[in-house]
Amino acid sequence: MSVGYLIEDATVLTMDSTTGASPVTRSIRVRDGEIVDISGALERLDGDTVLSGRDRLVVPGYVNAHTHSWEGLFRARLDNLPLEHWMLLSYPVLGLAPLSPDLIRLRSQLVAIESLRNGVTTLVDDVLEIPGQTEDQLAAVFEAYRDIGIRANISGHVMDRPFVDHFPFLADALEPDLRRELDALAVLGGDEYLAYARAAAERYRDYADGRLRFMLGPSAPQRCTPEMLVGIDDIAKDHDLEFHIHVLETRTQAVTAGEFYGKTMVEYLHALGVLGERVTMAHGIWVTDSDVAVLADTGTSVSHNPISNLKLGSGIAPWRKYLDSGVNLGIGTDGMSSSDTARMSEAVKAAALLHKVTGPDYRQWPTAQEVLTAGTLGGARSARLGDTVGSIEVGKRADLVFYDMNSLAFTPRNKPELHLVYSENGSSIETVMVDGRIVLQDGHLTSIDERAVLDELQARGPELRQWQDQLETLNRALLPAFDRQYTAAMNRGVAVDRYSGRGECWLN
């Protein structure tokens, strides 16, 4: 008989269609990484390692539906910049040489450590390497996540349009010398990337027993040619992979759509035929009502990233409109530079709170059920993993998190789902299981020397800061031009106002 676990008499949030975020007392049997039985009481069998569920809340692990591990090295460097300015300094385009696979491995381990410690069992990691991703760099991410034991979709993020062409007003705002430097930057050829992506999809088809998958990461409509977008869609269909793309994160991007295409970004993507159930749109803030209807009709998911959207002043996504229209929502942290955290508990709490100020009808405010669903099953569905993880159901993989309800965050003990959304910050986590394997137990990671990773990164801190300072100085020369194009975009009218989430702030 196979070795497995029996979790006895735990308080469980199944997040399934029956009990959802309502707590129930259940026992759970796990065999070979799969949940094989759930009941009010289960008999102990040979091969069971018994885990007591007494005073424990067991939930499906969070699915971080949008993050960028690149930013693990850029935490707490930048503040009070809109997205376009911030990207210039956190993803520098001038003077950056490729990172070594060794540094990428450390960076990935850092993100995974913080994620597991916060109850995140699945990452959707949109890996953007500047100036481009090599096979060795991609392999470093897969190997790091394989060894630490987390589940992930891992992309080869791509842009195949020249940098200046990403923005509608930048070319006229640039000094001639800087324009020449930008025009000299290498641009990846579409055929080259599509061949790379097809090979990666094959190479990582069953990697780490299927726990890790390659993901298609076209950066954004305005950063990719239509031929690239259509080619990526073909690969996603051929291999049933997630197609992960940034859409309408900022007002500038809403203006860009009108300037470039004479329509919204959603309308443009729909006209290309690339929207559908495999597609996740990160952000989706500056959408029209008709855009929301298109996303619902095509089955396209949206990853909501409230902390990043707040820090960068991007706006507020129309949470209630999405849910009422039937759009699947996940929640993401975004990167550790735009939100300064990989902790999904913070993003879930922010989602629960943020939308309470977008309208006075409290019956429309997010519920604990809704934000926990988005943070688990909704994210799993957006990642093409809805049949695998995201809820506690027979036949799904055992990606589970155990919270000690004797902790400060659960005292006095009231409604577990509300404690989880509003009070818990990861400090109550006792055990984390991914694919039926315990990867964190009694506060210690079981598969990696966490202290060694942190010590190495701290030791390399001065070298990294010097490298970042040099890049930042070089790229700050572009900020005056970015200010001019930003001002031009702000002066253009757009169909929606997403600073308040509905067109006006009812508190004003």
MITI-957012 format. One record per residue (C-alpha): residue number from 1; x, y, z; residue in one letter. Coordinates in Angstrom, 2 decimals. Layout:
<nodes>
NODE  nr       X       Y       Z rest
NODE NUM       X       Y       Z    a
...
</nodes>
This chain:
<nodes>
NODE  nr       X       Y       Z rest
NODE   1    0.00    0.00    0.00    m
NODE   2    1.34    3.46   -0.87    s
NODE   3    2.56    5.78    1.88    v
NODE   4    0.34    8.78    2.51    g
NODE   5   -1.19   11.06    5.07    y
NODE   6   -4.37   11.09    7.09    l
NODE   7   -5.33   14.53    8.36    i
NODE   8   -7.79   13.94   11.18    e
NODE   9  -10.62   16.20   12.32    d
NODE  10   -9.41   19.53   10.98    a
NODE  11  -11.39   22.70   10.46    t
NODE  12  -11.40   22.92    6.67    v
NODE  13  -12.22   25.55    4.07    l
NODE  14  -12.68   23.32    1.04    t
NODE  15  -13.24   26.18   -1.44    m
NODE  16  -15.31   23.73   -3.49    d
NODE  17  -18.77   24.38   -4.92    s
NODE  18  -20.49   22.82   -1.89    t
NODE  19  -19.01   24.44    1.23    t
NODE  20  -16.69   27.07   -0.23    g
NODE  21  -15.22   29.27    2.51    a
NODE  22  -17.65   28.01    5.15    s
NODE  23  -15.68   26.05    7.77    p
NODE  24  -16.46   22.35    8.15    v
NODE  25  -14.84   19.59   10.22    t
NODE  26  -13.28   17.01    7.94    r
NODE  27  -10.66   14.29    7.76    s
NODE  28   -8.60   14.10    4.56    i
NODE  29   -6.64   11.16    3.18    r
NODE  30   -3.73   11.78    0.79    v
NODE  31   -2.07    9.06   -1.31    r
NODE  32    0.80    9.65   -3.75    d
NODE  33    0.15   13.36   -3.67    g
NODE  34   -3.57   13.06   -4.42    e
NODE  35   -6.57   13.70   -2.20    i
NODE  36   -8.36   10.33   -2.24    v
NODE  37  -10.96   10.69    0.49    d
NODE  38  -12.67   13.45    2.48    i
NODE  39  -15.16   12.70    5.22    s
NODE  40  -16.35   13.64    8.66    g
NODE  41  -14.37   10.68    9.96    a
NODE  42  -11.92    8.30    8.25    l
NODE  43  -10.48    5.01    9.49    e
NODE  44   -6.73    4.81    9.93    r
NODE  45   -5.16    2.51    7.35    l
NODE  46   -1.76    0.93    6.90    d
NODE  47    0.54    3.46    5.30    g
NODE  48   -1.14    6.48    6.87    d
NODE  49    1.05    9.07    8.55    t
NODE  50   -1.45   10.72   10.85    v
NODE  51   -1.50   14.51   11.12    l
NODE  52   -3.73   15.88   13.85    s
NODE  53   -6.20   18.50   12.69    g
NODE  54   -7.13   19.56   16.20    r
NODE  55   -7.11   23.36   16.45    d
NODE  56   -5.88   23.50   12.88    r
NODE  57   -7.41   25.30    9.90    l
NODE  58   -6.61   23.46    6.64    v
NODE  59   -7.09   25.30    3.38    v
NODE  60   -5.97   24.94   -0.24    p
NODE  61   -2.72   26.82   -0.82    g
NODE  62   -2.90   30.27   -2.36    y
NODE  63   -2.32   30.56   -6.09    v
NODE  64   -0.34   33.71   -6.86    n
NODE  65   -1.91   34.42  -10.25    a
NODE  66    0.63   37.05  -11.31    h
NODE  67    4.19   37.69  -10.19    t
NODE  68    7.65   38.40  -11.60    h
NODE  69   10.61   36.73   -9.90    s
NODE  70   12.98   39.16  -11.69    w
NODE  71   11.95   41.75   -9.11    e
NODE  72   13.18   39.67   -6.18    g
NODE  73   16.41   41.65   -6.36    l
NODE  74   14.67   45.06   -6.58    f
NODE  75   12.53   45.04   -3.44    r
NODE  76   12.29   48.40   -1.63    a
NODE  77   14.26   50.47   -4.17    r
NODE  78   11.60   52.65   -5.79    l
NODE  79    8.59   54.68   -4.71    d
NODE  80    6.13   57.28   -6.04    n
NODE  81    6.53   56.48   -9.73    l
NODE  82    3.86   55.51  -12.26    p
NODE  83    4.28   52.20  -14.04    l
NODE  84    6.10   53.46  -17.13    e
NODE  85    8.71   55.39  -15.09    h
NODE  86    9.02   52.58  -12.57    w
NODE  87    9.61   49.96  -15.30    m
NODE  88   12.40   52.06  -16.76    l
NODE  89   14.32   51.73  -13.49    l
NODE  90   13.31   48.24  -12.35    s
NODE  91   13.64   46.68  -15.83    y
NODE  92   16.42   48.90  -17.22    p
NODE  93   16.80   48.97  -20.97    v
NODE  94   20.20   50.69  -21.16    l
NODE  95   23.41   49.02  -20.06    g
NODE  96   22.06   45.74  -18.73    l
NODE  97   24.00   42.54  -19.37    a
NODE  98   22.32   39.13  -19.00    p
NODE  99   22.10   37.80  -15.44    l
NODE 100   23.95   34.60  -14.61    s
NODE 101   21.92   31.41  -14.06    p
NODE 102   23.43   31.28  -10.55    d
NODE 103   21.96   34.66   -9.60    l
NODE 104   18.63   33.74  -11.21    i
NODE 105   18.57   30.57   -9.11    r
NODE 106   19.12   32.58   -5.91    l
NODE 107   16.48   35.11   -6.95    r
NODE 108   13.95   32.36   -7.64    s
NODE 109   14.69   30.67   -4.32    q
NODE 110   14.07   33.94   -2.48    l
NODE 111   10.64   34.36   -4.09    v
NODE 112    9.72   30.72   -3.44    a
NODE 113   10.82   30.88    0.21    i
NODE 114    8.68   33.92    0.96    e
NODE 115    5.77   32.40   -0.96    s
NODE 116    5.77   29.07    0.87    l
NODE 117    6.12   30.82    4.21    r
NODE 118    2.95   32.73    3.38    n
NODE 119    0.89   29.74    2.27    g
NODE 120    1.42   30.16   -1.48    v
NODE 121    1.73   26.75   -3.10    t
NODE 122    1.46   27.84   -6.77    t
NODE 123    3.23   30.68   -8.56    l
NODE 124    2.38   32.12  -11.96    v
NODE 125    5.86   33.51  -12.58    d
NODE 126    6.04   35.73  -15.64    d
NODE 127    9.82   35.67  -15.95    v
NODE 128   11.17   38.65  -17.85    l
NODE 129   14.91   38.62  -18.42    e
NODE 130   16.56   41.72  -19.83    i
NODE 131   17.76   41.87  -22.58    p
NODE 132   16.43   38.36  -23.37    g
NODE 133   16.01   34.89  -21.91    q
NODE 134   18.42   32.05  -22.67    t
NODE 135   17.74   28.35  -22.21    e
NODE 136   20.15   28.28  -19.25    d
NODE 137   18.35   31.18  -17.56    q
NODE 138   14.97   29.50  -17.94    l
NODE 139   16.40   26.22  -16.67    a
NODE 140   17.69   27.97  -13.54    a
NODE 141   14.13   28.97  -12.59    v
NODE 142   12.72   25.51  -13.23    f
NODE 143   15.52   23.86  -11.24    e
NODE 144   15.13   26.24   -8.28    a
NODE 145   11.38   25.63   -8.06    y
NODE 146   11.83   21.89   -8.59    r
NODE 147   14.22   21.60   -5.68    d
NODE 148   12.27   23.74   -3.21    i
NODE 149    9.02   21.92   -4.04    g
NODE 150    6.65   24.70   -5.09    i
NODE 151    4.20   24.45   -8.01    r
NODE 152    4.55   27.00  -10.81    a
NODE 153    3.80   28.15  -14.31    n
NODE 154    7.02   29.73  -15.62    i
NODE 155    7.16   31.92  -18.67    s
NODE 156    9.52   33.11  -21.27    g
NODE 157    8.30   36.72  -21.23    h
NODE 158    8.73   38.30  -24.66    v
NODE 159    8.57   41.63  -26.48    m
NODE 160    9.30   41.84  -30.22    d
NODE 161    8.54   45.48  -30.98    r
NODE 162   11.28   48.15  -30.65    p
NODE 163   11.24   49.82  -27.25    f
NODE 164   10.34   53.31  -28.51    v
NODE 165    7.30   51.83  -30.28    d
NODE 166    5.77   50.70  -26.98    h
NODE 167    4.55   54.25  -26.30    f
NODE 168    2.52   56.65  -28.45    p
NODE 169    4.34   59.89  -27.57    f
NODE 170    7.87   58.84  -26.61    l
NODE 171    9.59   59.20  -29.99    a
NODE 172    8.92   62.94  -30.18    d
NODE 173    9.92   63.43  -26.54    a
NODE 174   13.41   61.89  -26.80    l
NODE 175   16.68   63.73  -27.29    e
NODE 176   18.39   62.55  -30.51    p
NODE 177   21.32   60.85  -28.75    d
NODE 178   19.03   58.87  -26.46    l
NODE 179   16.79   57.95  -29.38    r
NODE 180   19.81   56.51  -31.19    r
NODE 181   20.77   54.46  -28.11    e
NODE 182   17.27   53.04  -27.85    l
NODE 183   17.02   52.32  -31.55    d
NODE 184   20.28   50.37  -31.33    a
NODE 185   18.83   47.93  -28.78    l
NODE 186   18.44   44.41  -30.12    a
NODE 187   14.88   43.23  -30.73    v
NODE 188   14.06   39.55  -30.57    l
NODE 189   12.79   38.11  -33.82    g
NODE 190    9.33   36.60  -33.73    g
NODE 191   10.32   33.33  -35.39    d
NODE 192   13.23   32.98  -32.98    e
NODE 193   11.02   33.27  -29.92    y
NODE 194    8.30   30.98  -31.28    l
NODE 195   10.88   28.27  -31.94    a
NODE 196   12.30   28.79  -28.44    y
NODE 197    8.82   28.61  -26.89    a
NODE 198    7.86   25.43  -28.74    r
NODE 199   11.07   23.76  -27.62    a
NODE 200   10.52   24.88  -24.00    a
NODE 201    6.93   23.62  -24.03    a
NODE 202    8.22   20.19  -25.08    e
NODE 203   11.21   20.19  -22.73    r
NODE 204    9.12   20.99  -19.66    y
NODE 205    5.98   19.06  -20.55    r
NODE 206    6.17   16.68  -17.54    d
NODE 207    8.81   18.45  -15.51    y
NODE 208    8.90   17.63  -11.79    a
NODE 209    6.06   15.14  -12.31    d
NODE 210    3.95   17.85  -13.92    g
NODE 211    4.27   20.26  -10.99    r
NODE 212    6.10   22.83  -13.14    l
NODE 213    4.91   23.99  -16.56    r
NODE 214    6.13   26.38  -19.20    f
NODE 215    3.85   29.35  -19.85    m
NODE 216    3.58   31.74  -22.79    l
NODE 217    4.30   35.31  -21.72    g
NODE 218    3.68   37.92  -24.41    p
NODE 219    4.39   41.11  -22.49    s
NODE 220    1.49   43.29  -23.66    a
NODE 221   -0.37   44.02  -26.92    p
NODE 222    1.56   47.24  -27.51    q
NODE 223    4.92   45.49  -26.94    r
NODE 224    4.33   42.55  -29.29    c
NODE 225    3.57   42.35  -32.99    t
NODE 226    0.24   40.84  -34.02    p
NODE 227    2.17   37.99  -35.67    e
NODE 228    3.82   37.21  -32.33    m
NODE 229    0.51   37.22  -30.48    l
NODE 230   -1.13   34.89  -32.98    v
NODE 231    1.90   32.58  -33.01    g
NODE 232    1.90   32.38  -29.21    i
NODE 233   -1.80   31.63  -29.21    d
NODE 234   -1.16   28.70  -31.56    d
NODE 235    1.47   27.26  -29.19    i
NODE 236   -0.82   27.72  -26.19    a
NODE 237   -3.55   25.78  -27.99    k
NODE 238   -1.20   23.03  -29.17    d
NODE 239    0.17   22.41  -25.66    h
NODE 240   -2.78   23.58  -23.52    d
NODE 241   -0.64   26.21  -21.81    l
NODE 242   -1.48   29.49  -20.14    e
NODE 243   -1.19   32.61  -22.33    f
NODE 244   -0.32   35.36  -19.82    h
NODE 245   -0.40   39.01  -20.92    i
NODE 246   -0.49   42.50  -19.35    h
NODE 247   -3.52   44.44  -20.55    v
NODE 248   -4.80   47.90  -19.60    l
NODE 249   -2.81   48.35  -16.42    e
NODE 250   -2.56   52.15  -16.74    t
NODE 251   -4.31   55.14  -18.21    r
NODE 252   -1.32   55.51  -20.56    t
NODE 253   -2.06   52.03  -21.92    q
NODE 254   -5.72   52.92  -22.45    a
NODE 255   -4.62   55.98  -24.42    v
NODE 256   -2.09   53.86  -26.32    t
NODE 257   -4.85   51.55  -27.52    a
NODE 258   -6.75   54.42  -29.08    g
NODE 259   -3.64   55.94  -30.61    e
NODE 260   -2.29   52.66  -32.04    f
NODE 261   -5.41   50.69  -32.90    y
NODE 262   -8.40   53.02  -32.78    g
NODE 263  -10.08   50.65  -30.33    k
NODE 264   -9.57   49.29  -26.82    t
NODE 265   -6.85   46.74  -26.13    m
NODE 266   -9.49   44.09  -25.46    v
NODE 267  -11.19   44.83  -28.77    e
NODE 268   -7.82   44.62  -30.52    y
NODE 269   -6.95   41.25  -28.97    l
NODE 270  -10.43   39.94  -29.72    h
NODE 271  -10.08   40.99  -33.36    a
NODE 272   -6.84   38.97  -33.50    l
NODE 273   -8.74   35.95  -32.18    g
NODE 274   -6.40   35.38  -29.25    v
NODE 275   -8.76   35.71  -26.27    l
NODE 276  -10.11   32.57  -24.62    g
NODE 277   -9.99   30.21  -21.66    e
NODE 278   -6.21   29.82  -21.84    r
NODE 279   -5.66   33.56  -21.55    v
NODE 280   -5.04   35.48  -18.34    t
NODE 281   -5.00   39.26  -18.52    m
NODE 282   -2.91   40.75  -15.75    a
NODE 283   -4.47   43.90  -14.25    h
NODE 284   -7.40   44.74  -16.57    g
NODE 285   -8.08   48.09  -14.90    i
NODE 286   -8.96   50.47  -17.74    w
NODE 287  -11.70   48.36  -19.34    v
NODE 288  -15.05   49.45  -20.74    t
NODE 289  -18.34   47.67  -20.09    d
NODE 290  -18.17   46.13  -23.55    s
NODE 291  -14.62   44.91  -22.80    d
NODE 292  -15.91   43.10  -19.71    v
NODE 293  -18.64   41.46  -21.80    a
NODE 294  -16.03   40.24  -24.32    v
NODE 295  -13.87   38.77  -21.55    l
NODE 296  -16.88   36.99  -20.08    a
NODE 297  -18.00   35.66  -23.48    d
NODE 298  -14.53   34.35  -24.36    t
NODE 299  -13.79   32.86  -20.93    g
NODE 300  -10.70   35.04  -20.48    t
NODE 301   -9.46   35.35  -16.89    s
NODE 302   -8.18   38.46  -15.13    v
NODE 303   -5.48   38.54  -12.46    s
NODE 304   -6.20   41.35  -10.00    h
NODE 305   -3.10   42.89   -8.39    n
NODE 306   -4.39   45.43   -5.88    p
NODE 307   -1.19   46.28   -3.98    i
NODE 308    0.87   46.90   -7.12    s
NODE 309   -1.96   48.92   -8.68    n
NODE 310   -2.09   51.10   -5.59    l
NODE 311    1.66   51.63   -5.25    k
NODE 312    2.04   52.59   -8.93    l
NODE 313   -1.11   54.70   -8.94    g
NODE 314   -2.48   52.64  -11.81    s
NODE 315   -6.13   52.63  -10.75    g
NODE 316   -8.71   50.22   -9.36    i
NODE 317   -9.99   47.24  -11.33    a
NODE 318  -13.80   46.87  -11.57    p
NODE 319  -14.01   43.89   -9.20    w
NODE 320  -17.80   43.71   -8.86    r
NODE 321  -18.44   44.25  -12.55    k
NODE 322  -16.11   41.38  -13.38    y
NODE 323  -17.74   38.98  -10.94    l
NODE 324  -21.29   39.93  -11.86    d
NODE 325  -20.43   39.38  -15.54    s
NODE 326  -18.98   35.93  -14.86    g
NODE 327  -15.31   36.76  -15.50    v
NODE 328  -12.96   34.43  -13.62    n
NODE 329  -10.74   36.41  -11.24    l
NODE 330   -7.43   35.44   -9.71    g
NODE 331   -5.33   37.52   -7.33    i
NODE 332   -1.63   38.24   -7.71    g
NODE 333    1.06   40.06   -5.79    t
NODE 334    2.78   41.28   -8.95    d
NODE 335    6.54   41.61   -8.50    g
NODE 336    8.53   42.35   -5.35    m
NODE 337    9.46   45.80   -6.65    s
NODE 338    5.99   47.07   -7.57    s
NODE 339    4.39   45.63   -4.43    s
NODE 340    7.51   44.82   -2.38    d
NODE 341    6.09   41.46   -1.31    t
NODE 342    5.45   37.92   -2.47    a
NODE 343    2.94   37.42    0.36    r
NODE 344   -0.48   36.61   -1.01    m
NODE 345   -2.14   37.20    2.36    s
NODE 346   -1.47   40.92    1.83    e
NODE 347   -2.90   40.91   -1.69    a
NODE 348   -6.02   39.02   -0.57    v
NODE 349   -6.62   41.46    2.29    k
NODE 350   -6.04   44.43   -0.02    a
NODE 351   -8.59   43.04   -2.49    a
NODE 352  -11.11   42.62    0.31    a
NODE 353  -10.64   46.19    1.53    l
NODE 354   -9.94   48.24   -1.59    l
NODE 355  -13.29   47.77   -3.29    h
NODE 356  -15.27   48.81   -0.23    k
NODE 357  -14.52   52.46   -1.13    v
NODE 358  -15.65   52.25   -4.77    t
NODE 359  -19.35   52.56   -4.00    g
NODE 360  -21.70   53.10   -1.06    p
NODE 361  -23.80   49.95   -1.59    d
NODE 362  -22.23   47.65    1.01    y
NODE 363  -24.08   44.71   -0.52    r
NODE 364  -21.71   45.01   -3.48    q
NODE 365  -18.53   44.95   -1.40    w
NODE 366  -16.23   41.90   -1.68    p
NODE 367  -16.96   39.00    0.63    t
NODE 368  -14.47   36.67    2.27    a
NODE 369  -15.82   33.89    0.07    q
NODE 370  -15.12   35.90   -3.08    e
NODE 371  -11.58   36.99   -2.25    v
NODE 372  -10.57   33.56   -0.95    l
NODE 373  -12.00   31.95   -4.08    t
NODE 374  -10.04   34.36   -6.26    a
NODE 375   -6.90   33.67   -4.22    g
NODE 376   -7.24   29.90   -4.61    t
NODE 377   -9.59   28.33   -7.16    l
NODE 378   -9.89   31.43   -9.36    g
NODE 379   -6.12   31.65   -9.66    g
NODE 380   -5.89   27.94  -10.35    a
NODE 381   -8.44   28.23  -13.16    r
NODE 382   -6.58   31.17  -14.69    s
NODE 383   -3.39   29.07  -14.62    a
NODE 384   -5.06   26.14  -16.41    r
NODE 385   -4.84   24.19  -13.13    l
NODE 386   -8.47   24.30  -12.04    g
NODE 387   -8.80   20.51  -12.24    d
NODE 388   -5.56   20.05  -10.30    t
NODE 389   -5.45   22.47   -7.35    v
NODE 390   -7.28   25.42   -5.81    g
NODE 391   -9.80   23.50   -3.71    s
NODE 392   -9.86   20.49   -1.42    i
NODE 393  -11.65   17.82   -3.43    e
NODE 394  -11.18   14.15   -4.15    v
NODE 395   -9.00   13.71   -7.21    g
NODE 396   -7.08   16.96   -6.80    k
NODE 397   -3.46   17.24   -5.77    r
NODE 398   -2.75   17.82   -2.11    a
NODE 399   -1.55   21.43   -2.02    d
NODE 400   -2.58   22.26    1.55    l
NODE 401   -1.76   24.80    4.22    v
NODE 402   -2.24   24.19    7.97    f
NODE 403   -2.81   27.19   10.25    y
NODE 404   -2.48   26.91   14.03    d
NODE 405   -5.67   28.42   15.40    m
NODE 406   -4.12   28.76   18.86    n
NODE 407   -2.03   31.60   17.47    s
NODE 408   -2.41   35.32   18.10    l
NODE 409   -4.07   35.93   14.72    a
NODE 410   -6.90   33.49   15.56    f
NODE 411   -7.43   34.66   19.16    t
NODE 412  -10.20   34.98   20.24    p
NODE 413  -11.42   32.44   17.73    r
NODE 414  -14.40   33.63   15.72    n
NODE 415  -15.00   33.06   12.01    k
NODE 416  -11.97   31.26   10.53    p
NODE 417  -12.52   32.65    7.04    e
NODE 418  -12.49   36.22    8.36    l
NODE 419   -9.40   35.56   10.46    h
NODE 420   -7.71   34.26    7.32    l
NODE 421   -8.61   37.29    5.18    v
NODE 422   -8.19   40.11    7.68    y
NODE 423   -5.94   38.90   10.53    s
NODE 424   -3.53   36.25    9.30    e
NODE 425   -0.16   37.27    7.80    n
NODE 426    1.56   33.91    7.59    g
NODE 427    2.64   33.85   11.23    s
NODE 428    0.16   31.07   12.08    s
NODE 429    1.30   28.67    9.34    i
NODE 430    2.51   25.40   10.79    e
NODE 431    2.68   23.08    7.77    t
NODE 432    2.65   23.49    4.00    v
NODE 433    2.13   20.54    1.67    m
NODE 434    2.64   20.65   -2.11    v
NODE 435    1.75   17.66   -4.26    d
NODE 436    1.39   15.59   -1.10    g
NODE 437    4.92   16.43    0.09    r
NODE 438    5.51   18.46    3.25    i
NODE 439    7.75   21.35    2.24    v
NODE 440    7.37   23.41    5.44    l
NODE 441    6.92   21.88    8.86    q
NODE 442    7.01   23.52   12.29    d
NODE 443    8.23   26.73   10.72    g
NODE 444   11.13   25.14    8.83    h
NODE 445   11.49   24.54    5.10    l
NODE 446   12.31   20.89    4.55    t
NODE 447   13.89   20.97    1.09    s
NODE 448   16.26   23.94    1.16    i
NODE 449   18.72   25.65    3.49    d
NODE 450   16.86   28.93    3.81    e
NODE 451   19.56   30.55    5.95    r
NODE 452   22.22   29.77    3.36    a
NODE 453   20.15   31.42    0.60    v
NODE 454   19.52   34.56    2.65    l
NODE 455   23.14   34.75    3.81    d
NODE 456   24.42   34.50    0.25    e
NODE 457   22.09   37.23   -0.97    l
NODE 458   23.01   39.47    1.97    q
NODE 459   26.70   38.88    1.29    a
NODE 460   26.19   39.85   -2.34    r
NODE 461   24.13   42.89   -1.35    g
NODE 462   26.86   45.54   -1.82    p
NODE 463   27.73   44.14   -5.25    e
NODE 464   24.07   44.05   -6.26    l
NODE 465   23.37   47.57   -5.04    r
NODE 466   26.37   48.94   -6.91    q
NODE 467   25.15   47.20  -10.08    w
NODE 468   21.63   48.56   -9.59    q
NODE 469   22.86   52.08   -8.81    d
NODE 470   24.88   52.16  -12.03    q
NODE 471   21.94   50.96  -14.10    l
NODE 472   19.57   53.38  -12.43    e
NODE 473   21.86   56.33  -13.09    t
NODE 474   22.18   55.37  -16.74    l
NODE 475   18.44   54.93  -17.28    n
NODE 476   17.39   58.01  -15.32    r
NODE 477   18.58   59.99  -18.33    a
NODE 478   15.35   58.85  -20.01    l
NODE 479   13.02   60.11  -17.29    l
NODE 480   12.51   63.63  -18.70    p
NODE 481   11.27   62.12  -21.97    a
NODE 482    9.05   59.75  -20.02    f
NODE 483    7.61   62.69  -18.13    d
NODE 484    6.72   64.37  -21.42    r
NODE 485    5.05   61.29  -22.89    q
NODE 486    3.26   60.65  -19.58    y
NODE 487    1.87   64.20  -19.57    t
NODE 488    0.72   63.80  -23.16    a
NODE 489   -1.10   60.59  -22.26    a
NODE 490   -2.73   62.15  -19.18    m
NODE 491   -4.07   64.96  -21.38    n
NODE 492   -5.86   62.52  -23.68    r
NODE 493   -9.42   61.50  -22.88    g
NODE 494  -10.26   57.85  -22.19    v
NODE 495  -13.59   56.07  -21.97    a
NODE 496  -13.30   55.11  -18.30    v
NODE 497  -11.84   56.49  -15.11    d
NODE 498  -10.33   53.75  -13.02    r
NODE 499   -8.72   55.74  -10.25    y
NODE 500  -11.87   55.17   -8.24    s
NODE 501  -13.05   51.90   -9.71    g
NODE 502  -16.30   53.17  -11.20    r
NODE 503  -15.83   56.60  -12.73    g
NODE 504  -15.99   58.75   -9.62    e
NODE 505  -15.04   58.36   -5.99    c
NODE 506  -18.19   58.35   -3.89    w
NODE 507  -16.23   59.57   -0.86    l
NODE 508  -15.38   62.89   -2.54    n
</nodes>
